[in-house]
Amino acid sequence: MLTAALRVYHWDRRTSSICSDRLEDEALPALQPALAVYRARVGQTRGQVRNAARPALKGLRPDRVEPVVKLLDDVATYEWPSAARCAERRLEVFERAAASHPLLDVGAAEALLATAGAPPPAGNAEAVALLYADYPEYHRLAAFPSDYTTEALRADYDLAQAQALLYSATRMTVEAGRDFKHILRYARLARLLHRIERLEGQPGRRPGRRRRSRVARPVGTADGDGYRFVLDGPNSVLRRTRAYGVDFARFLAALVRLGDWRLRAEIELRPGWRPFTFALSSADGLGVGATPPAEFDSSLEEAVARKFGRERDGWRLVREGVVLEMGASILIPDFVFRHEDGTEVLLEIVGYWTPEYLADKLRKLTAVRSVNLVVAVPRRLAVRAGKLPATVLPFKRRLLLRDLLPRLEAFRRPRAVR
């Protein structure tokens, strides 16, 4: 990622909006000479490579040069010796040179370096590079990827500038139409707190209004318009803080791998300034070429989706289409099955995981109420799962449709009149 000093942005005080810098198509030809520099200077020090890359970017806008050089450095592979060995060598050289201070004879200096285990330098610059080989400026360029293109560099630049702008974010909201489980997972990995609201586009109802329901609350349904995730950190409860900017940036790097999302962040460039609004969406194309996450968490889920298909016997399958809130806990069932008559059934698969995972999963499922839920568990867990307020589907090695479909149909049967 870039440092805050290397970020480039544009803001409009009149509209209180801000946006990160992005490279235009016209800027791409100016990047190619810098790529050629990094490919041609393998074996040289980082400082030498950087100094050659800067003039090669003369066709680029000046405020973009240093960020591009930093990104090229991140892609390149550098080698350097052990810091401890270099520090010991410097100490030995300085101690020996102290006896002859000031040491002005070149031959004596070379002899002194040789006795310290360093090969005779080819000049003063090489002597310094030998003594300080562990310093980043003197790291040696070992390789640069031959398939790294100007388009890839532009994608890295656009994403890195957006991340750097989030360093000054105090709060972030993400509205998404799918991939809810991945968004929650990324938020947790970035150590962010999250609150979830259902987005509904029903006439006469304000979008984003929180839906009320009992105990385990379905914050959304398979046919809903999605969710709003409000992200911040623990200290934000007490005060407005930019302490989570790096976490926001880390989260964005994962979010761009997903689709159908819209992000808004409050950016406080300086303490006391009115916040600017930073808006992004999946349509902006950040993270082009980033590998999307695996669609399924396990082979069990993948097998169910493949065998069931999109529709079967009047049922339509939706992947992770509902979020359940249970107090401070969140559960996103693996599948939602919605029948053409309006019946909706959730399926959660409890696979072969650690005892801690199973205990936590069963604890969450115990709190689920007021929804049609099928819980598929390995047969060895069937007795423990029998206490759950849900329909239990034991399986041996894989889920069979002949066992699943009757349980789905059971929710469509009219209740007996007492």
N, C-alpha and C positions, 0 to 999 in steps of 0.2 A: 504494500500500500504506500501511497505518497504521504509525505509529512504535511502538516498544516501550512508550512511556509511555501510549499509547491502547488497549492491549490489555486485554480483560476476559476472565477465565477462572475456572473453578471446579475445585478440586482436593480430593481425598480422601486424606489421609495414611495412613489405615488400609489402603486398597487400592493406594496408590501410583499412582492414576490421576488424570488431568487432562483437562479438555475446554474448548474455546473457547466463548465466549458466542454464543448464537444468538437471534435475535428471534422471539418468539412471534406467533401470529396476532393476539392481543389488542394487540400493540404497533403494528400497522400504522396504525390511525387516528391515532396520535400523530405519525406521520411526515408526513402530508399537509400540515399547516400550514407546515412547513419547506420543502417543495417549492413551495408557493405563494409563500413569501418570495423564493426564488431566481428565480422566474419574474417576479415583480412589480418587482424592484429592479434591472433591467438599467440600466447607466449609473452605478450607485453603486460606491463603493470596496469592496474585499474586507472591510475592517474593518467598514464599515457593514452589509454584508449578513450577515456572521457575527453581529454584535451583535443583529440583528433575528431571526436564525434560532434563536438559543439560547433566548430566552423562548417562541418558537413551539413548542419541543419540551418544554414544561413537563409534558406528559403522559407523557413518557418517563422511564425510570429515570435518575437523575442521572449515573451512570458511563457511560452510553451516549451522552450528548449530544455531547461533543467528538468521539468517533469518527464519529458520523453527520455532523456539520458538516464534518469533514475529507473524508469521502467525497463529500458534496455539492459541496465545493470542487473535488474532482478531476474531477467530471463537468462542472462549469461551465467556460465559456470566458472567460478574462480577457485584457485587452489592457493593455499598458504601453509607455511610450516607451523609447528607447534609454538604457541605463544610463549610457553615456559622456556623452551630451548632458545628462542630468540632473545628473550629477556636476560637469560643467563649469559649469552654471548655478548650482548651489549655491556653488561656489567663487567665482564672480564676484560673487554677491550678498553673500557673507560678507566678501569683500575690500572691497567698496564700503561695506558697513555698518560695517566696523571704523573707518572715518574719523569716523563720527558716533556711536560707541558711548558711552552706550547710546541706541539709536534708539527713542524712545518715541512719536513723532508718527505717527499712523496714515496721514495723507496722505503724509508723507515715505516711509514704508515702501512704500506702494502705488506711488509714483513710482519708487522704487528697483527694485522688482520689474518694473515696466514697461520700464525701461531695460535690464534683463537679458533681455528677450525673453519675459517671462511676462505674460499678460493680467491686468488688475486683478482681484484676488481679491474674492469676495463676503463675506469674513470671515476671521477668523484661521484657522479650520479649513481653509478652502479654500486659503489661502496655504500652509499646511503641506503639504497634498495636492499642490499644484503643485511645491513644492520637492522633495518626496520621492516623486514619482509612480512612480519605478522600484522602490521598496520594495514587497514583497508586500502589505503592509497597505493600500497605496493603489492597487493595481491595480484597473482598472475592469471590472466584470462586463459582458461583451459579449453573451453568449447563454447560455441554459440549455435543454437538449433538452425539447421539449414532450411527447415520448412516454416520458419517464423516469418510471416509476411507483413506487409504494411497494413493490411486489413486487420490482422490479429493485433498489431500494435495499436491501431485506432480503437479497437474494442477494449483493449486493456486501459488505454488512456481515458476513454469515456467513462468506464466503470470506476477507475481509480479517482477521477475528479469528483464523481458523485459521492463516493465513499468519503473523500476528504472533506467535502462540504458537510457531511453528517457528523463530523467531529464536533461541530457547534450546535448539534440538535439537542433540544430539551425534551422532546416528545415526538412519537411517531405513531401514525395510524396506517394500517394496511387493510384495504377492502379487497376481498377475494371471492371468486366464484367457484373455486375448486382448490385441490391440493391443500386442504385444511390441516391434515395431519403433518405434512411436511413443514408448513409454516409454524406450527406449534413446536415441532422438533427443532427447527432452526432457532426459534426464539429462546428455547431452553439452552441450546448449545451456546448461544451468545450471552447467556446469563441475564436475560431480560424478563421482567415481569410482564404479564399480559392479562388483558380483560377482553371478553368477547361479547359482541352484540350481533343480533340477527339483522340483516338488511332485507327489508321487504318492500316490494314495489307495488303493493296493493293500492288501488285508488282510495284517496281520503286518509291514507296512513303515512305519516312522516317516515322517510327512509332512515334506517338506523335505529329505530326505536326498539328498546329491549322487550323481548317477549317474555311474559310471565307464565310460569307453570309450576308444577309441584315437584318437590324432591329432586329427582333427576330431570333437569329441564332440557328438553330438546331445543337448543338455541336456534336451530334451523331444520328444514326438511329437504328432502331430495329435490323438490321443485322450487325451493326458495331462491332468492336472488343472491345469496352468499352471506358473508360475515364481515364484520369490522373487528380487527385486532388492534387494541390500543396497547402500545409497548412503551415501557419506561423501566426505571430501576427502583430499588428500595428507598433510596434517599429522596426520590421525587415526591414521596408522600409528605415529607417535611418541608421541602424547599425546591424552588426551580433550580435545576442543576444541569450542567453539560458533562457531568462525570461519565455518562454512558455513551459518549460519541463514538468511541472506538468499537463498542459493542454494537451500536447501530450500523456502523460501517461493515463489521463482520457479518451481521445479519443480511445486509443488502447483497453481499457477494453470493450468498446462498439463495436469496429470494429471486434473483434474476434467472435462475435455472428453471423457475416455474412459469406457468402461464396464467392469464386472466387475473391480474392483480393491479391495484392502484395504491400508490403510497403518497402520504402527505406528512411532512415533518416541519416542526417549528424550529427555525434556525435563529440563534441569538449570536450575531457576529461579535458584539461587544456587550459586556455587562451594562445593563441600564437601557440598551437600545430596544425599541419595539421589535418583536420577533418577525422574521420574514417567513413566508410560506414556500416550501420546496416541494414540488409535485413531480412524481414519476409514475409510469405505468409500464406494464409488460409490452405495450405497443411501441414504447420508445426504443426498444431493441438493444438495451444494455445487456452485456454478457453474451453477445452473439458468439456462437460456437461453444458455449459452456455445455458440459455434459448434463443432460437432465437426470434427476434422481430416478432410481429404480421404481417402476410403477407399483410393484408388490414387495412387501416386507418378507414374504416367505413363499416357498414353493406350494404350500397348502392354499394360500390365497390365489396364487396364479392358476392353480388347477381348477379351483371352483369357478373363477371367472371364465376360463377357457371352455369348460364343459357346459356351463349354464348359458353362455352367450349373452347378448344384449337383452333378449326377450325369450320367454318360454312360458307356455300355458297361461298367457295373460299377465305374467309377471315381468317387470322390467328391472334390470339390475343397475344400480348406481354405485360407483366406487366411493367409499368414505363420504357419504352425502349428508351426514348429520353430526352435530356436535352436542354432546350431553354434558351439562354442568351439574356437578354434585358438590355443592359448597365450594371448597377451594380446589377440588379435583376436576379434571377434564377427561372425558372419554370420547373417542371418535370410533364408532363401530366400523368394522372392515367393509361391510356392504349394507346397502339399503335395498330392499325388494319392495317395489310398489306395484300393486295390482291395478288393473284398469278400472276396477270398481272403487278405488280410493284407499284400499287397505294398504298399510305400510308396516313392514316388518324389518327390524334391524338384526344383523348377524354379526356376532363377535367371535373370532376364532382364537382360542387359547392354545397356543402351540407348545412345543417342547422347549421350555426355557429354564432358567435357574429357579431354585426354590423362592428366592427373594422376589423375582419377577412374578411368579405365580401367586404368591401371597398378596402382593400389591394389586394385581389384576383382579383377583377374587374379592378383595376388599372394596374396590371401586364398583364392581358389578353388584355387590350386595346393596348398594345405595340406589340402584336404578329402579325407578318406579314410573308408572303411568305411560309406558311405551311398550310396544310389542317387540320383545327381544328373544332371540334364539342365541344360546351360547354353546358353541361347539367345543368340546374338550376331549382330550385323550381318555380312553376308557379307565385308566388308573385313577383319573380325577373325577370320575362320574359321581362317586358318593359325596365328595366334598362339594361339588357343584350342585348337587341336588338341593342344597339349602338356599340356592339363589332364587330371587323372585323373577325367574325367567324360564323359558322352555330349554331344557338341556338336550344337546345332540351329541352323544358319545361317538367317537370314531376310533378306528384302530390305527390305520396309517394314513388314510386320506378320507375326505368327506365324499359320500356317495349321494348323488342327486335323488336316488330312490328313498333315501332317509330324510333329505332336506325338504323336498317338495311337500310331503304330507304335513310337516310341521308348519310350513308356510300356509298351506290351505286351512289348517286348523284355526287360524286367526280370522278367517272369513266366515266361519260358521256362526249363525245368529245365536245369541245367548238365550238360554231357556227362560221363559217367563215364569216368575214365581207367583 
